[in-house]
């Protein structure tokens, strides 16, 4: 239905974006926020065909899609509010002291936009992580034009949302090229976007293979650029002895719901659960298996994801010392993901890197460790994760300081006595983690702190007040919080 963009078309798009950047970056925080709010209003009052199109393309139910659309509107408006408040600019002012020997100069610093940002739509979130999703909102807040490459699995949905964004830009008479939308199913188009000399950053949510390819292309450029790629995670859960002794069955019921939520198609799906051999762990495994048997298979986002899930699940289950605990008692239809829980020993897990790999779907592997020392070894051998979870009492935590620290070292969000699925959109959220979960653990793709990904610090030394950016002027006309001589204030100088 949609043709891949040509190299010539990409050149035109990027040239317009580069030209628009020089105008858009000069707009005030209030004007940028106004654009984002206009997009949010347009999405909130989207054409009638948006949800039916998304349902047809993704197999997601109407209620899920409406909730996700509402979340996307909230992201746009909350990031607009954060953009206007300006804390993300990290404005710093150290005033001059001419009487010091040597004299101290006046130095003022803030974050400035990088330039055009290429955003790759995610397969599993057609709204919140796609065309008008978090990456787009953050880049626009930072003052960067956005070029979205639609995900081919929901290209029609992306096209409708793109028209909403373009209409908002038109109504506000914003520069042509501030937003662009291209279609492509091939890696060649993705590479052309990343390697174009006017591209200044990339936002991506998806598989490790695709994310790593973007990262490698960006770093092979004559002028390397940052790629903020979220590439998946198995989100390990540690069942500590005290908590498991208290609540094995309740924890199992909780995690059966988390493993199978949305047919397991979340980047925060708990794909690994680690406990210590014994009666409490066996109670947990039995209860979890009983729950999983009762969950019917669900239709996955598209046939490619269903096929990959079946293949990776089969590979994982074929590994030595891996046993199937339970699978759904309901026979699947075409393109449906069958919920499965498996188990393996700690020794097998430590010896087999295949068991560390994500199986994207309603699957989880329970690791049976011989003791706390082997549990620690599992933590020390795991790769970077978006989330890690402790099911633990306070005493468990106090008694296992080394284990707690080892787990903390590999995750971006550290959860206690809950599930990793469900990512709250708020300023304190961190949706990121050490490689290979993401390409840069310092940044989040959820929450307004994500704006900082698409900006860079610039210090102005000795500039007259009249020539400084508004956010650094003595009178603080932008009305933002600034750190002035090490004191946080909104006061003018």
N, C-alpha and C positions, 0 to 999 in steps of 0.2 A: 504493500500500500504506500509506503514511504520510501523514497530512493535515498541511497547513501549520498551524503554531501561529497562533492568533488574537491580536489585540492584547490582549484580556482575559486570555488565558492567559499572555502575556508579562508583563503587569503583575503577575500572581500570582507568577510565577517570580522576577521581579526584587525584589519585596517580600520574599520568603522569603530571597533571596540577601543582601539588605541587612541583614536581621535576623541572619542567620547570620554575616555579616562581623563584627559586634560581639562575637560569642562566639569565632569562630575565630581572630581576630587576637590574642586573649589566650592562646591555647595556646602551649606551649613549642615550641622548635625540635625537640625530641625527639618531641613528640606529632605535629607536622606530618609529620616524617620517617616516623613509624610509620604514618600514613595512606597515605603514598606507597608504602611497602613493602608494605602490605596490598593496594593496587591492583596492584602488580607481581606479587605472589604469585597473586592472582586471575587476572591475565592469563596468567601462566605456566601455570596449570592451567585454562585457559579451556574452556568447553563444546565438545563435539566438533563442533558445527555452525559454529564461528567461521571456521575456515580454508575449508571448503567454501563458506560464504556469501560470503566475501571473494573467492574464486576466481570464483564465478559473477558477482559484481557488477563486478569490476574487470578480468577476463581475465588477471590476473597468475598466474604459475605457483605451485604449492604451495611449492616450495623458496624462491622469492623472498619469499613471504608469511611463511613460518616464520622466515626470517632477519630480516625486518623486525619481526616480533613479538618476537623475541629482543632486537633492538636497542631496542625500546620498553621492554621490561622493564629492560634495562640503564640506559636514560635515567632511568626512575623511581627505580631504586635508587641510581644515582650522584648524581642531583640530591638525593635524600633524604640521602645522606651529606654532600653539600655544604651542604644546608640546616642539618643538625645541627652541622657544624663552625663555621658562622657567619661565615666570612670575608667573604661577600657583604654582610653587614650594614654593613661599613666602619665599625666602631665606633671612635670617636675620643674621647679624653679629654684635656682640658687643665685641670689642677688650678689652684685659686685661688692667688694670691699677694697676700695682704692688705698686705704691706709695700711693694709697688710703688706708685709715684705716677704716675697714679691706680691704685688697687687693681685687680688682675686678677681677674675673676670665674671661678668654676668653670663650664666649658662642656663638655658631653658630647653627642655626635651619633651617630646610627645611622639606618639605613633602616627605615621602617615601611610596612606594606602599603597599597596604594592603595584597595582595595575590590573589588567584584565585577568580574570580567574575562570578557568575551565572547570565545570562541574559535571560529573558523571552520575546520571540517575541510577538509583539502586533498584534491584529487581523486587525486593521484598517489602518496600515501602513506597508505593507509587505517588504518595503526596509528601510525607514528612522527610524523606531522604532523597527527593527527586527534584523536579523542575522548580518548584517554589519552596523547597525544603530548607533545612538548616544551613547547608553550605551556601546556598544562594542568598539567604537572608543575612548571614554573617558577612559575606563579601560585599553586598550592597551597603550594609551598615558601615563597613570599613572605608567605603568610597571607591569600590572597584566595580567596573562593568563585569557582567557575567555572561559566559557562553555555556549553555547547557547542551550536553550530548544526551539525547533521549535514550532511555533504555529500550531496546527493541522489544522486550517482553510486554511493555505497556506504552507503545509509541503513540497511540491515539489519545490516551489519557494525558500524556505529556504535551501533546499538541494543543489540547484544549486549555491546559493550565498556562502554556506559553502565550497563548492569545490573550489570556487575562492579564498577564504581566505586561505585554506590549501595549495593551489598551490603557493600563494605568500610566505607563510612561508617556503615551500620547496625550492623555488628558492633562497631565502635569507639564506638558511641553518640555520634556527632558530630552537631552541630546540623542540623536539617532545612534544606535550602536551600544547603548547602555545595557541592553539585553539582547541576546540572540539565541536561537534554538536550531540545532542541527540534528539530523537523523543519521544513524550509521549502525550497521551490524558487524562491520569488519574492524579488525585491529588496526588496519592501515589508517583509517580516519582518526581513530583514537591517538595513534602515534603522531599524525600530522598536527593535531591540536596541541599536544604536549610539546612538540618540538618547534612550534611556530615561534619566531623571535619576539612576537608581541605578547605571548603568554607569559604571565608572571607568577602564577601559582595554580595548583590543581587540588580539587576536592573530590574524594572518591569514597564510596562505600560498596564493598563487594567481596569477591573472592581473593585469596592470596595470589593466585597466578596472575590475574588481571592487575591487581594493585601493585604487585612487584614489577610487572612489565612497565607500568606508568612511571614508577619510581626510577627504574633503570634508564628509561628514555630521558627522563628529566635530568638525571645526573650525567648523562653522556653528552648533553648539550655543551656548546662552547661557553654559554653562560648558564650554569645549572640553576634550577628553580625548585622551590619546595613543593613536595607532593604530600598532602595530608590524607593518607589512605587508611581507612579502617577496613581490615582484611579478615576479620573473623576471629573466633575464640572458642575454646571448649569450656570455659567458665567453671573451673573445678570447684567442688564443694567438699569441705572436710567435716566429717562427722566425728567430733571429739567424744571421748568415752563418757564423761559425765552427762552430757546432753543426750547422747544416744541411749544411755541407760534409762533416762527419764521418759523419752518421747519417741521411741523408734517408729511406732506405727503412725503417729501424727505427722512426723517428718516425711515418712513415705507417701502419705496421702498428699501432702503439700507439694512434694516434688513430682509426683505423677502428673499433677496439673501443670506444673511449670515445664516439664519435659515435652508435653504434648500440646501446649498452648500454641495456637496458630499453626498446627501441624509441624511444630518444632522449627519454624522458619524465622527465627529471631537470632540475631548475632549474640544475644545474651543467653541462649538456650543452655541449660546445665548438662553438658555432654560428658562430664566425668564426676564421679562421686567416690570419695576415698574414706574408708573406715578401717577398723581393726577387727581381725577375726575374733569371733565369739558369739555368744547367744544374742546379744543386742543387735549386732550387725545382721545376723541371720534373720532375726525378726523383721528388721528393716527391709532386707532383700525380698523376703516372702511377701510382706505387705505391699511393697512397691510392685512386685510381679502381679499380684492379684488386682491391683488398681489398673495396671497397664492392659491387662487382658480385657478389661471392660471398656476401654477407649476405642471407639471405631476409627478406622483409617479415614483420613481426610484428603481431599483433592489438593495437590500442591500447586504452587504459583503457575508453573507452566511445565510442559512435558520434559524439557531439558533438566529442570531441577529434580523432577521425579526420577528421571533416569539416573542422574548422578547420585541421588540419595540411595537408590537401590544398589548401585554398583559399589559405593563406598561402604554401605552397611554390610554387603556380602563380603567385601575384603576384610573388614574389621572382624566379622564373625568367623572368618576362615583362619584367623591367626591362632597359633599354638597357645593352648591353655585358656582360650576364650570360650565361655559357654553361654548359651542363650538362657536367660532366666525366664523370660516370658515375652510373648508378643500378643498383639490384639487378637481376640478370638473371632473377629469379624473379617470375612474375606474381602480383600480390596477390589475396587473397580479400577479402571484405567487411570493412570497418572495419580494414584493415591499413595500416600506414604503410610506404611504400616508401623505403628508404635512398637518399639522393641527396647528391652533392657537386657544387657549382657553383663557378665562378670569375669574377672580375671584376677590372678594373684598379683601382689605387689612386685614380686620377682619378675613375672612375665612383663609387666608394664615397664619396669626399669630397663629391661633387655630389648624391648621392641618399640622403636620410634613410630611405627605404623599406628600403634594404639594412642599416640599423642595427637593424631590428626583429627580435624573436625569432620564429623559426619552431619551434614546440614539437613536436619529433619528431626522427627520425633524419636530420637535414639539417645541412650545414655549407657555408659559403662561404669559398673561398680568395681572398684579396686579393693581387694581384701589384703590389707597389710598384716604382717605377723605381729608388729608392735609399733610403738610410737617412733622408734628410730627409723624403721622402714618408711613410715608415713613422712618423716622429715626428708628422707632421701627422695621420695616422690616429689616433694615440693622443690627440692634443690635441682631436680632434673627437668622440671617443667619449663616450657617456653613462656614468653610474655602473654598475658591474658587481659581482656577487657575487664573482667570481674573475677574475684575469688570470694568464696563464701565460707564462713565458719558457722557450723551448728554447734554451739558451745555454751557452757555455763561460764559465769565470771571466773569461777575457780579453775575451769579448764584453761582459760586464757592465762591466768596468773601462773599456772604450773608449767606452761609450754612456751616460754618466752622465745626460745630459739626457733621453734616451728612457726610461731606467729610472725616473727620477723622475716623468715624465709618466704612465707606466703606473701607478705606485704611487698617484698621486692619484685614480684612478678605481675602485679595487677595495677589497674588504674582505679577501680572502685572496689572497696573492701567491705563486704556485707556481713552482718551478723544476724543469725537466726531469722532469715527471710529467704526469698528466692531472687535470683539475678534478673529474671524477666520482668519487664516494666522499667522504663528509664524516665525518671521524673525530669521535666524540663525546668530547670531552675539555675540560679547563678552558682550554687555550690556543687552542681553536678560535674563529674568528670567522666566523659565517655571517651576513653582512650586507654592506652596501656603500652608496655614495652613491646618491642618487635618480637614476633611477627603479628601481634594483634593490630598494631598500627605502625606507621613509618616514623612517627615522632611522638613519644610518650609525654612530652611536655604540654601538649595541646588537647583540647576536647572538641568533639563535633556536636555536642549537645550542651545547651546553656550559652548565655551571652558572652562568656569568656572565649567562646569560639571565634568571635570577631577578631581577636588578636592574631589569629593565624594569617590573616590577609593584610597585615600592616607591619611596618618596620620602624624602629626608633630613629629619630633624627634629633641631634642637639644643635641649637642655635646659640652661638657664642658672640656676644657683643653687638647684637642687632638692636637698632632703635625700636622703640615700642610701636611706632606707626607701621613698621614693616613686618612685625611678627604675626603669626597665625592668631586668629581671634582667641583661641583657647589658651594662649600664652601671654596675651597682652596684660598690662598692669591692671586694667579695670575689670578684667574677667568678664567681657561682654557675653560669653557663652554660658556663664553661670554654672560652671562645672566645679567639682571637687579637684583641688590641686595640692600637691605637696610643695609648700613654699618654705625654704630653709628648714626642711625636715619636719614641718608641721602641716597636717592635713587641714585644709581650709577652703572656703568659698569666697573669702574676703578679697577685696581688691588690694593692690599694693600702694 
